[in-house]
Amino acid sequence: MAVETAGAMAPVMAFALVGAIGVGSQWLAWRLRLPAIVLMLLAGLAIGPGLGLFNPERDIGPLMGPMISIAVAIILFEGGMTLNLHSLRESAKGVKRLVLIGAPLGWAGSALALHYIAGLSWASSAVFGGIMIVTGPTVIAPLLRTARLRKRPAQLLQWEAIVNDPIGALAAVLAFEVVLVIYSTETFGAAIWDMSFGIVSATVLGIAAGWLLSEGFRRGRVPEYMKVPVLFASLLLVFAVADGILHESGLLAVTIMGFYIANAGLPSYTELRRFKEHATILLVSGVFILLAASMDIDRLSRLGWPALLFIVAVILVVRPLTVMISLAFSNIPMRERLLVAFTGPRGVVLVAVAGLFSARLVNAGIEDAAMLTPLAFALVAATVVLHGFTLRPLGRMLGLAGGHVPGVIFVGGSRFSAAFAAALQEEEVPVLIADANRARLRSAREAGLPIYVGDILSDGAEHGVEFISFGRLVATSDNDAYNTLVATDLAPEFGREHVFQLRRAKQEQSRHALPATLGGRTIAGGLRYLELGRHMEEGWEIRATGLTEEYGLDEWRDDNPDSIPLAEITPGRSMRILAANAELKAGPGMRLLALSPGRDRTNEAAERSSDDGAKEAAAKVAARAKDASAD
């Protein structure tokens, strides 16, 4: 025993290592613009079977199984909290077809591929085929964040993943119960009774818990600072009770609980959902590192060609056929069907549930079930890597992804916002000007700019504006408080460094100053709304200047001492909006957008008039000279 534990890591160090590597992988992926899950899988394999630094079974022990189960439950609960029925308007029919038609078809197709291609028994194929219904919200969410797809295909993929997660787990439970009937003394009637009782109990538990929490939050029975802890404790309790009645039915219970809360209309729902999103990022990181580090390389190496052919068949045959049949004769455009058909990444739930049932089937006497875990891991790794690198290019090819350059949303119609948006549009940057007052959008409409009439924070904007095409927000309305509200509310969506607003009128006075945590970065050199309005009335304009080796930033400053820099655009068409105190980095090949005093058109007109007068006088003199010579 001393030899086996010589290299063991202390549990506290193991937890710290998992957290640091998981979150570090996500940060590195953000910096390198790579799919985060790919780096997490590589990192887990490196510290686990690769270098042997970390072995979850050795360093964490029997707690690993319960930890992964609870993490998956929390992830599914957060997924349920995203199932707001109002956000499903455009894709409700497609999601219903993918769940009601696609899930059974996917189950049957996967089971056939497992049996005839991978060579597994019908028992193992039936159980694992049920789990393979799951496309993995833990994988889809970060992929969609990176790919920036249009609203409907993104909703189709997200909702299918979330709804099918508990359905896939329950399908595996159903198949497992049937297998037990065949391989044990349990009767079919008893298995069906246990199954039905467990599903009904989980559903009732989920609805009851959701209703109790929603009513308690709405009536003020729980103080604001305790809402998240109460939510977590209730989630764990519901999962444990449902799981005790029927194993894996806890996943169904917590998903229904999250779904109920999402549609209860709670005033603090947004804060709850954002906290859950942050917790899910941590949990997804940890679970992926644990699963990758615990993988047995020897088992993976024994998979062979049948496993490879099985993975190819699932990706290129089973998934596309399932989606195309499910969405046939629907109102969903063909290009959206193709995108969904060739996007089916698997994630944490597949590996976790496969590992659980693999051990139980082996104990029941089905020896080839030992291959379920390495098969699941290989399928997850293949689909994550493939879709991680191909989803955005495929979306662009089909015209369903945002542009190369993140666009800019201007909140508040004015001559300044219209001029700024027009200058950006000339540089091929997508723009949108939003205002609830149509009259204020007159300048934008006359310039032919895209507009949205309505409040950018409304439900209508959430469903009517393709936010994925935009990566920057500039609040330029005449209401400082509204600008601050918009910047504060949308900062988590765009990133605080990408949210800007005009300088507030009275922010120098201490009694009017707001905390630094509210609002966005100041733009336009710190000018206020009225000051910008006066400049525009005086003929100031926004001009773009291309910088070269001969005409650089210093020369531009000398020629434009009063100009206010607004944005820099690089040759690769990336854009940087300049805050009031930002340092200019523009160099050769870049273009600089600035608010500059208008050229003196009066003098130009006078010069033209004088030139015309001189030409007319010269013509008269020439005519007289000609007449004189003729005489």
C-alpha positions as CSV (number, residue, x, y, z in Angstrom):
1,M,0.0,0.0,0.0
2,A,2.9,2.3,0.7
3,V,4.1,1.9,-2.8
4,E,0.6,2.7,-4.3
5,T,0.2,5.9,-2.3
6,A,3.7,7.2,-2.5
7,G,2.9,9.6,-5.2
8,A,-0.5,10.6,-3.9
9,M,-1.5,14.2,-3.8
10,A,-3.1,15.8,-0.8
11,P,-6.9,16.3,-1.4
12,V,-6.7,20.1,-0.8
13,M,-3.9,20.4,-3.4
14,A,-5.9,18.2,-5.8
15,F,-8.9,20.4,-5.6
16,A,-6.7,23.5,-6.0
17,L,-5.0,21.9,-9.0
18,V,-8.3,21.0,-10.7
19,G,-9.7,24.5,-10.2
20,A,-6.5,26.3,-11.3
21,I,-6.1,24.2,-14.5
22,G,-9.7,24.3,-15.4
23,V,-10.2,28.0,-15.1
24,G,-6.7,28.6,-16.5
25,S,-7.6,26.6,-19.6
26,Q,-10.7,28.7,-20.1
27,W,-8.8,31.9,-19.8
28,L,-6.0,30.7,-22.2
29,A,-8.7,29.6,-24.7
30,W,-10.2,33.1,-24.5
31,R,-6.8,34.7,-25.1
32,L,-6.0,32.3,-28.0
33,R,-9.5,32.4,-29.4
34,L,-9.7,28.6,-29.2
35,P,-12.6,26.3,-28.0
36,A,-12.1,26.1,-24.2
37,I,-13.2,22.5,-23.9
38,V,-10.4,21.4,-26.2
39,L,-7.8,22.9,-24.0
40,M,-9.5,21.5,-20.9
41,L,-9.4,18.0,-22.3
42,L,-5.8,18.3,-23.3
43,A,-4.9,19.7,-19.9
44,G,-6.7,16.9,-18.1
45,L,-5.0,14.2,-20.2
46,A,-1.6,15.9,-19.6
47,I,-1.7,16.0,-15.8
48,G,-3.5,12.6,-15.5
49,P,-2.5,9.7,-17.7
50,G,0.2,11.8,-19.5
51,L,2.5,13.0,-16.7
52,G,0.9,11.0,-13.9
53,L,0.8,14.1,-11.6
54,F,-2.9,13.7,-10.7
55,N,-5.1,10.6,-10.4
56,P,-8.6,11.4,-9.2
57,E,-9.3,7.9,-7.8
58,R,-6.1,8.0,-5.9
59,D,-6.0,11.6,-4.8
60,I,-9.7,12.3,-4.2
61,G,-11.0,8.7,-3.6
62,P,-14.6,7.7,-3.2
63,L,-15.8,11.4,-3.2
64,M,-15.2,11.7,-7.0
65,G,-18.4,9.9,-8.0
66,P,-20.7,12.0,-5.8
67,M,-18.9,15.2,-6.7
68,I,-19.4,14.6,-10.5
69,S,-23.1,13.6,-9.9
70,I,-23.7,16.8,-7.9
71,A,-21.8,19.0,-10.5
72,V,-23.9,17.5,-13.3
73,A,-27.1,18.2,-11.4
74,I,-26.1,21.8,-10.8
75,I,-25.2,22.2,-14.5
76,L,-28.5,20.7,-15.6
77,F,-30.3,23.0,-13.1
78,E,-28.6,26.0,-14.6
79,G,-29.6,24.7,-18.1
80,G,-33.2,24.4,-16.9
81,M,-33.0,28.1,-15.7
82,T,-32.3,29.1,-19.3
83,L,-35.4,27.4,-20.6
84,N,-37.5,30.6,-20.6
85,L,-40.6,30.0,-22.8
86,H,-40.5,33.6,-24.1
87,S,-37.2,33.0,-25.7
88,L,-38.4,30.0,-27.6
89,R,-40.8,31.7,-29.9
90,E,-38.8,31.3,-33.1
91,S,-37.6,27.8,-32.5
92,A,-40.4,26.1,-30.4
93,K,-41.6,23.9,-33.2
94,G,-38.0,22.8,-34.1
95,V,-37.1,22.0,-30.5
96,K,-40.3,20.0,-30.1
97,R,-39.5,17.9,-33.2
98,L,-35.9,17.4,-32.1
99,V,-37.0,16.1,-28.7
100,L,-40.2,14.1,-29.6
101,I,-38.9,12.7,-32.9
102,G,-35.2,13.1,-32.7
103,A,-34.6,11.5,-29.3
104,P,-36.2,8.1,-30.2
105,L,-34.5,8.2,-33.6
106,G,-31.2,9.1,-32.1
107,W,-31.5,6.3,-29.6
108,A,-32.3,3.7,-32.2
109,G,-29.6,4.9,-34.6
110,S,-26.9,5.0,-31.9
111,A,-27.8,1.6,-30.6
112,L,-27.6,0.1,-34.2
113,A,-24.2,1.7,-34.7
114,L,-22.9,0.4,-31.4
115,H,-24.0,-3.1,-32.1
116,Y,-23.2,-3.5,-35.8
117,I,-20.1,-1.2,-36.0
118,A,-18.6,-1.1,-32.5
119,G,-19.5,-4.7,-31.9
120,L,-21.2,-4.3,-28.5
121,S,-23.9,-6.6,-27.2
122,W,-27.5,-5.5,-27.6
123,A,-27.7,-4.9,-23.8
124,S,-24.8,-2.5,-23.8
125,S,-25.9,-0.9,-27.0
126,A,-29.4,-0.2,-25.7
127,V,-28.1,1.5,-22.5
128,F,-25.4,3.5,-24.2
129,G,-27.6,4.4,-27.1
130,G,-30.0,6.1,-24.7
131,I,-27.2,8.2,-23.1
132,M,-26.1,9.2,-26.6
133,I,-29.3,11.2,-27.1
134,V,-27.6,13.8,-25.0
135,T,-25.7,16.5,-27.0
136,G,-24.4,18.3,-24.0
137,P,-25.3,21.8,-22.8
138,T,-22.0,22.0,-21.0
139,V,-20.3,21.8,-24.4
140,I,-22.9,23.7,-26.5
141,A,-22.9,26.8,-24.3
142,P,-19.2,27.7,-24.7
143,L,-19.2,26.7,-28.4
144,L,-22.1,29.0,-29.1
145,R,-20.4,31.8,-27.1
146,T,-17.4,31.4,-29.4
147,A,-19.2,30.8,-32.7
148,R,-21.7,33.7,-32.3
149,L,-24.5,32.0,-34.3
150,R,-27.8,33.6,-35.2
151,K,-30.6,33.4,-32.8
152,R,-32.7,30.5,-34.1
153,P,-30.0,27.9,-34.8
154,A,-28.3,28.8,-31.6
155,Q,-31.6,28.3,-29.7
156,L,-32.3,25.0,-31.5
157,L,-28.9,23.7,-30.4
158,Q,-29.1,25.0,-26.9
159,W,-32.7,23.9,-26.1
160,E,-32.2,20.5,-27.7
161,A,-29.1,19.9,-25.5
162,I,-30.8,21.1,-22.3
163,V,-34.1,19.2,-22.8
164,N,-32.5,16.0,-24.0
165,D,-30.0,15.8,-21.2
166,P,-32.4,14.4,-18.6
167,I,-34.3,12.5,-21.3
168,G,-31.1,10.8,-22.3
169,A,-30.3,9.9,-18.7
170,L,-33.8,8.5,-18.2
171,A,-33.6,6.6,-21.5
172,A,-30.5,4.9,-20.2
173,V,-32.3,4.2,-16.9
174,L,-35.2,2.6,-18.8
175,A,-32.8,0.5,-20.9
176,F,-30.9,-0.5,-17.8
177,E,-34.0,-1.6,-16.0
178,V,-35.0,-3.7,-19.0
179,V,-31.5,-5.3,-19.0
180,L,-31.8,-6.0,-15.3
181,V,-35.1,-7.8,-16.0
182,I,-33.4,-10.1,-18.5
183,Y,-30.2,-10.7,-16.5
184,S,-31.7,-10.9,-13.0
185,T,-34.8,-12.2,-11.2
186,E,-36.6,-8.9,-11.2
187,T,-39.9,-9.0,-13.1
188,F,-40.8,-6.7,-16.0
189,G,-43.8,-5.4,-14.1
190,A,-41.7,-4.5,-11.1
191,A,-39.1,-2.7,-13.3
192,I,-41.9,-0.7,-15.1
193,W,-43.4,0.2,-11.7
194,D,-40.1,1.4,-10.3
195,M,-39.5,3.4,-13.5
196,S,-42.9,5.1,-13.6
197,F,-42.9,5.9,-9.9
198,G,-39.4,7.4,-10.1
199,I,-40.3,9.6,-13.1
200,V,-43.6,10.8,-11.5
201,S,-41.9,11.5,-8.2
202,A,-39.0,13.4,-9.8
203,T,-41.5,15.5,-11.8
204,V,-43.6,16.3,-8.7
205,L,-40.6,17.1,-6.6
206,G,-39.2,19.5,-9.3
207,I,-42.5,21.3,-9.7
208,A,-43.1,21.5,-6.0
209,A,-39.6,22.8,-5.2
210,G,-39.8,25.4,-8.0
211,W,-43.2,26.6,-6.8
212,L,-42.1,26.9,-3.2
213,L,-39.0,28.8,-4.0
214,S,-40.7,31.1,-6.5
215,E,-43.4,32.0,-4.0
216,G,-41.0,32.4,-1.2
217,F,-38.8,34.8,-3.3
218,R,-41.8,36.7,-4.6
219,R,-43.4,37.2,-1.2
220,G,-40.1,38.3,0.4
221,R,-39.9,35.2,2.7
222,V,-36.2,34.9,1.8
223,P,-33.8,37.9,2.2
224,E,-32.0,38.9,-1.0
225,Y,-28.6,37.9,0.3
226,M,-29.8,34.4,1.1
227,K,-31.6,33.6,-2.2
228,V,-28.6,31.9,-3.9
229,P,-27.7,29.8,-0.8
230,V,-31.3,28.7,-0.4
231,L,-31.4,27.9,-4.1
232,F,-28.3,25.8,-3.8
233,A,-29.5,23.9,-0.7
234,S,-32.9,23.2,-2.2
235,L,-31.3,22.0,-5.4
236,L,-29.1,19.5,-3.6
237,L,-32.0,18.3,-1.5
238,V,-34.3,17.7,-4.5
239,F,-31.6,15.9,-6.4
240,A,-30.7,13.7,-3.5
241,V,-34.3,12.8,-2.7
242,A,-35.3,12.1,-6.4
243,D,-32.0,10.1,-6.9
244,G,-32.8,8.0,-3.9
245,I,-36.2,7.1,-5.4
246,L,-34.8,6.2,-8.8
247,H,-31.2,6.6,-9.8
248,E,-30.5,9.4,-12.2
249,S,-34.1,10.7,-11.9
250,G,-32.6,13.5,-9.9
251,L,-31.4,15.0,-13.2
252,L,-35.0,15.2,-14.3
253,A,-36.1,16.8,-11.0
254,V,-33.5,19.6,-11.0
255,T,-34.1,20.4,-14.6
256,I,-37.8,20.8,-14.1
257,M,-37.1,22.8,-10.9
258,G,-34.9,25.2,-12.9
259,F,-37.4,25.4,-15.7
260,Y,-40.2,26.4,-13.3
261,I,-38.1,29.1,-11.7
262,A,-37.1,30.5,-15.1
263,N,-40.7,31.0,-16.1
264,A,-42.0,32.3,-12.7
265,G,-41.3,35.9,-13.6
266,L,-39.1,36.6,-10.5
267,P,-37.7,40.2,-10.2
268,S,-34.3,38.8,-9.1
269,Y,-34.2,36.1,-11.8
270,T,-31.4,37.8,-13.8
271,E,-29.1,37.9,-10.8
272,L,-29.8,34.3,-9.9
273,R,-29.2,33.1,-13.5
274,R,-25.9,35.0,-13.8
275,F,-24.6,33.6,-10.6
276,K,-25.6,30.1,-11.7
277,E,-23.8,30.7,-15.0
278,H,-20.6,31.6,-13.1
279,A,-20.9,28.5,-11.0
280,T,-21.5,26.4,-14.0
281,I,-18.3,27.6,-15.7
282,L,-16.3,26.5,-12.6
283,L,-18.1,23.2,-12.5
284,V,-17.7,22.4,-16.2
285,S,-14.0,23.2,-15.9
286,G,-13.6,20.9,-12.9
287,V,-15.6,18.0,-14.2
288,F,-13.8,18.0,-17.6
289,I,-10.4,18.0,-15.8
290,L,-11.5,15.2,-13.5
291,L,-12.9,13.0,-16.3
292,A,-9.9,13.6,-18.6
293,A,-7.4,12.9,-15.8
294,S,-9.1,9.7,-14.8
295,M,-9.1,8.2,-18.3
296,D,-7.2,5.0,-18.8
297,I,-5.0,5.3,-21.8
298,D,-4.7,1.5,-22.1
299,R,-8.4,1.1,-22.6
300,L,-8.5,3.9,-25.1
301,S,-5.7,2.3,-27.1
302,R,-7.6,-1.0,-27.2
303,L,-10.6,0.6,-29.0
304,G,-9.3,0.0,-32.5
305,W,-10.8,0.6,-35.9
306,P,-14.4,-0.4,-35.0
307,A,-14.6,2.4,-32.4
308,L,-13.2,4.9,-35.0
309,L,-15.7,3.8,-37.6
310,F,-18.5,4.0,-34.9
311,I,-17.5,7.6,-34.1
312,V,-17.5,8.6,-37.8
313,A,-20.9,6.9,-38.3
314,V,-22.4,8.8,-35.4
315,I,-21.1,12.2,-36.6
316,L,-21.7,11.8,-40.3
317,V,-24.7,9.5,-40.5
318,V,-26.7,9.0,-37.3
319,R,-26.8,12.7,-36.2
320,P,-27.5,14.2,-39.7
321,L,-30.2,11.6,-40.4
322,T,-31.8,12.1,-37.0
323,V,-32.0,15.9,-37.4
324,M,-33.0,15.9,-41.1
325,I,-35.9,13.5,-40.5
326,S,-37.0,15.3,-37.3
327,L,-37.1,18.7,-39.1
328,A,-38.5,17.5,-42.4
329,F,-41.5,19.5,-43.6
330,S,-41.0,22.2,-41.0
331,N,-40.6,26.0,-41.5
332,I,-36.9,25.9,-40.6
333,P,-34.7,26.9,-43.5
334,M,-32.5,24.2,-45.0
335,R,-29.2,25.9,-44.1
336,E,-30.3,26.0,-40.4
337,R,-31.2,22.3,-40.6
338,L,-27.7,21.5,-42.0
339,L,-26.0,23.5,-39.3
340,V,-27.9,21.6,-36.6
341,A,-27.5,18.3,-38.3
342,F,-23.7,18.6,-38.4
343,T,-23.4,19.9,-34.8
344,G,-23.8,17.3,-32.1
345,P,-21.0,17.6,-29.5
346,R,-21.3,15.3,-26.4
347,G,-20.2,16.4,-23.0
348,V,-20.0,15.8,-19.3
349,V,-23.3,14.0,-18.8
350,L,-22.5,11.4,-21.4
351,V,-19.2,10.4,-19.8
352,A,-20.5,10.6,-16.2
353,V,-23.6,8.5,-16.8
354,A,-21.7,6.1,-19.1
355,G,-19.2,5.4,-16.4
356,L,-22.0,4.8,-13.8
357,F,-23.9,2.3,-16.0
358,S,-20.7,0.7,-17.3
359,A,-19.8,-0.5,-13.7
360,R,-23.4,-1.6,-13.0
361,L,-23.7,-3.6,-16.3
362,V,-20.3,-5.3,-15.7
363,N,-21.6,-6.3,-12.2
364,A,-24.7,-7.7,-13.8
365,G,-22.5,-10.0,-16.0
366,I,-22.3,-8.0,-19.2
367,E,-18.5,-7.9,-19.7
368,D,-18.3,-5.7,-22.9
369,A,-20.0,-2.9,-20.9
370,A,-16.5,-2.1,-19.7
371,M,-15.9,-0.5,-23.1
372,L,-18.7,2.1,-22.6
373,T,-16.5,4.6,-20.6
374,P,-13.6,4.7,-23.1
375,L,-16.1,4.8,-26.0
376,A,-17.9,7.7,-24.4
377,F,-14.7,9.6,-23.7
378,A,-13.5,9.0,-27.3
379,L,-16.8,10.3,-28.7
380,V,-16.7,13.4,-26.4
381,A,-13.1,14.2,-27.4
382,A,-13.8,13.7,-31.1
383,T,-17.0,15.8,-31.2
384,V,-15.6,18.5,-29.0
385,V,-12.5,19.0,-31.1
386,L,-14.3,18.7,-34.4
387,H,-17.2,21.0,-33.6
388,G,-15.0,23.3,-31.6
389,F,-13.0,24.2,-34.7
390,T,-15.7,23.8,-37.4
391,L,-18.9,25.3,-35.9
392,R,-18.0,29.0,-36.5
393,P,-16.6,28.4,-40.1
394,L,-19.6,26.3,-40.9
395,G,-21.9,29.0,-39.6
396,R,-20.1,31.6,-41.7
397,M,-20.3,29.4,-44.8
398,L,-24.1,29.0,-44.3
399,G,-24.5,32.7,-43.5
400,L,-25.6,31.9,-39.9
401,A,-22.7,33.5,-37.9
402,G,-21.8,37.0,-37.0
403,G,-19.3,39.0,-39.0
404,H,-15.6,39.0,-38.6
405,V,-15.8,42.4,-37.0
406,P,-18.0,42.7,-33.9
407,G,-20.5,45.5,-34.6
408,V,-21.5,48.5,-32.5
409,I,-25.0,49.2,-31.0
410,F,-25.7,52.9,-30.4
411,V,-28.4,53.4,-27.8
412,G,-29.9,56.8,-28.3
413,G,-30.6,58.6,-31.6
414,S,-28.8,61.9,-32.2
415,R,-26.7,63.5,-35.0
416,F,-23.6,62.4,-33.2
417,S,-24.6,58.7,-33.0
418,A,-25.8,58.8,-36.6
419,A,-22.5,60.3,-37.8
420,F,-20.4,57.9,-35.8
421,A,-22.4,54.9,-37.0
422,A,-22.2,56.1,-40.6
423,A,-18.4,56.4,-40.4
424,L,-18.2,52.9,-38.9
425,Q,-20.4,51.5,-41.6
426,E,-18.2,53.0,-44.2
427,E,-15.4,50.9,-42.7
428,E,-17.6,47.8,-43.0
429,V,-18.4,47.6,-39.3
430,P,-22.0,46.4,-38.5
431,V,-23.9,49.1,-36.7
432,L,-27.4,49.5,-35.2
433,I,-29.0,52.6,-33.6
434,A,-31.7,52.0,-31.1
435,D,-34.2,54.5,-29.5
436,A,-37.7,54.2,-28.2
437,N,-38.5,57.6,-29.8
438,R,-38.8,57.2,-33.6
439,A,-38.4,61.0,-34.1
440,R,-34.9,60.8,-32.7
441,L,-33.9,58.3,-35.3
442,R,-34.5,60.7,-38.2
443,S,-30.9,61.4,-38.9
444,A,-30.1,57.6,-38.9
445,R,-33.0,56.9,-41.2
446,E,-32.0,59.7,-43.6
447,A,-28.5,58.2,-43.6
448,G,-29.9,54.7,-44.4
449,L,-28.5,53.2,-41.2
450,P,-30.1,50.1,-39.5
451,I,-32.3,51.2,-36.6
452,Y,-34.4,49.6,-33.9
453,V,-37.4,51.4,-32.6
454,G,-37.8,50.4,-28.9
455,D,-36.0,50.0,-25.6
456,I,-32.8,48.0,-26.0
457,L,-33.5,46.4,-22.6
458,S,-37.0,45.2,-23.5
459,D,-38.1,41.6,-24.2
460,G,-38.8,42.9,-27.8
461,A,-35.2,43.8,-28.3
462,E,-34.1,40.4,-26.9
463,H,-36.1,38.7,-29.6
464,G,-35.8,41.3,-32.3
465,V,-32.1,42.2,-32.3
466,E,-29.4,39.9,-33.4
467,F,-27.1,40.6,-30.6
468,I,-24.5,38.1,-31.8
469,S,-23.5,40.4,-34.6
470,F,-22.5,43.1,-32.1
471,G,-19.6,43.2,-29.6
472,R,-19.6,46.9,-28.5
473,L,-22.3,49.1,-27.0
474,V,-22.3,52.9,-26.9
475,A,-25.0,54.7,-24.8
476,T,-25.5,58.2,-26.3
477,S,-29.0,59.2,-25.2
478,D,-29.8,62.6,-23.6
479,N,-30.7,60.8,-20.3
480,D,-27.5,60.1,-18.2
481,A,-29.4,57.8,-15.9
482,Y,-30.7,55.7,-18.7
483,N,-27.2,55.5,-20.3
484,T,-25.8,54.3,-17.0
485,L,-28.6,51.7,-16.6
486,V,-28.1,50.4,-20.2
487,A,-24.3,50.2,-19.7
488,T,-24.6,48.5,-16.3
489,D,-27.3,46.0,-17.4
490,L,-25.6,44.9,-20.6
491,A,-22.0,45.0,-19.4
492,P,-22.1,41.2,-18.4
493,E,-23.2,40.4,-22.0
494,F,-20.7,42.5,-23.9
495,G,-17.9,42.7,-21.3
496,R,-17.3,45.8,-19.2
497,E,-14.4,46.9,-21.4
498,H,-16.7,47.0,-24.4
499,V,-19.4,49.2,-23.0
500,F,-19.3,53.0,-23.4
501,Q,-21.4,56.0,-22.6
502,L,-21.3,59.8,-22.7
503,R,-19.9,61.6,-19.7
504,R,-22.6,62.4,-17.1
505,A,-23.6,66.0,-16.7
506,K,-23.0,66.3,-13.0
507,Q,-20.6,63.6,-12.1
508,E,-18.0,66.0,-10.7
509,Q,-20.4,66.9,-7.8
510,S,-20.0,64.4,-5.0
511,R,-23.7,64.2,-4.3
512,H,-24.4,63.3,-7.9
513,A,-21.4,61.0,-8.5
514,L,-22.2,57.3,-9.0
515,P,-20.0,54.4,-7.9
516,A,-17.3,53.3,-10.4
517,T,-19.1,49.9,-10.6
518,L,-22.0,51.5,-12.4
519,G,-22.0,52.6,-16.0
520,G,-19.6,52.2,-18.9
521,R,-16.4,53.8,-20.0
522,T,-16.5,57.5,-21.0
523,I,-16.3,58.2,-24.8
524,A,-15.8,61.2,-27.1
525,G,-13.1,62.8,-25.0
526,G,-15.4,63.2,-22.0
527,L,-17.8,65.5,-23.8
528,R,-21.4,65.6,-22.5
529,Y,-24.5,65.2,-24.6
530,L,-25.2,69.0,-24.9
531,E,-21.6,69.7,-25.8
532,L,-21.6,67.1,-28.5
533,G,-24.9,68.6,-29.8
534,R,-23.3,72.0,-30.1
535,H,-20.3,70.7,-31.9
536,M,-22.6,68.9,-34.4
537,E,-24.6,72.1,-34.9
538,E,-21.4,74.0,-35.6
539,G,-20.5,71.6,-38.4
540,W,-18.2,69.2,-36.7
541,E,-18.0,65.9,-38.5
542,I,-16.5,62.4,-38.0
543,R,-13.7,61.7,-40.5
544,A,-11.6,58.6,-41.1
545,T,-7.8,59.0,-41.8
546,G,-5.5,56.4,-43.0
547,L,-2.1,56.3,-41.4
548,T,1.1,55.4,-43.4
549,E,4.8,55.3,-42.8
550,E,5.1,58.9,-44.1
551,Y,1.9,60.2,-42.4
552,G,1.8,58.8,-38.9
553,L,0.1,59.6,-35.7
554,D,2.4,62.6,-34.9
555,E,1.6,64.2,-38.2
556,W,-2.1,63.6,-37.7
557,R,-2.0,65.3,-34.3
558,D,-0.2,68.3,-35.8
559,D,-2.8,68.6,-38.5
560,N,-5.8,68.0,-36.2
561,P,-5.0,69.6,-32.8
562,D,-8.7,69.9,-31.9
563,S,-9.9,66.5,-33.1
564,I,-11.2,63.9,-30.7
565,P,-10.2,60.3,-31.5
566,L,-13.2,57.9,-31.4
567,A,-12.0,54.6,-32.8
568,E,-9.1,52.7,-34.4
569,I,-9.5,50.1,-37.1
570,T,-6.6,47.8,-38.0
571,P,-5.9,46.3,-41.5
572,G,-7.4,43.0,-40.3
573,R,-10.7,44.9,-39.8
574,S,-10.6,44.6,-36.0
575,M,-11.8,47.7,-34.2
576,R,-11.1,49.4,-30.9
577,I,-13.4,52.1,-29.6
578,L,-11.4,54.7,-27.7
579,A,-12.4,55.7,-24.2
580,A,-11.8,59.3,-23.1
581,N,-8.5,58.5,-21.4
582,A,-7.3,55.8,-23.8
583,E,-3.8,55.9,-25.3
584,L,-3.7,56.0,-29.1
585,K,-2.0,53.0,-30.6
586,A,-2.7,53.6,-34.3
587,G,0.1,52.9,-36.6
588,P,0.9,52.5,-40.3
589,G,-1.9,50.7,-42.2
590,M,-4.5,51.6,-39.6
591,R,-7.4,54.0,-39.9
592,L,-8.3,56.5,-37.2
593,L,-11.9,57.8,-36.8
594,A,-12.1,61.2,-35.0
595,L,-14.6,64.0,-34.3
596,S,-13.1,67.0,-36.0
597,P,-14.1,70.6,-36.6
598,G,-15.8,71.1,-40.0
599,R,-13.9,72.6,-42.8
600,D,-14.5,76.3,-43.5
601,R,-17.0,76.0,-46.3
602,T,-17.7,79.7,-46.3
603,N,-14.1,80.5,-47.2
604,E,-14.1,77.7,-49.8
605,A,-17.2,79.2,-51.4
606,A,-15.7,82.7,-51.3
607,E,-12.5,81.4,-52.9
608,R,-14.6,79.6,-55.6
609,S,-16.6,82.9,-56.2
610,S,-13.4,85.0,-56.5
611,D,-11.9,82.5,-58.8
612,D,-15.0,82.5,-61.0
613,G,-15.1,86.3,-60.9
614,A,-11.4,86.5,-62.0
615,K,-12.1,84.1,-64.8
616,E,-15.1,86.1,-66.0
617,A,-13.1,89.4,-65.9
618,A,-10.3,87.7,-67.9
619,A,-12.8,86.5,-70.4
620,K,-14.2,90.0,-70.9
621,V,-10.7,91.5,-71.3
622,A,-9.9,88.8,-73.9
623,A,-13.2,89.5,-75.7
624,R,-12.5,93.3,-75.9
625,A,-9.0,92.6,-77.2
626,K,-10.4,90.4,-79.9
627,D,-12.9,93.0,-80.9
628,A,-10.2,95.7,-81.0
629,S,-8.0,93.6,-83.2
630,A,-10.9,92.9,-85.5
631,D,-11.6,96.7,-85.9
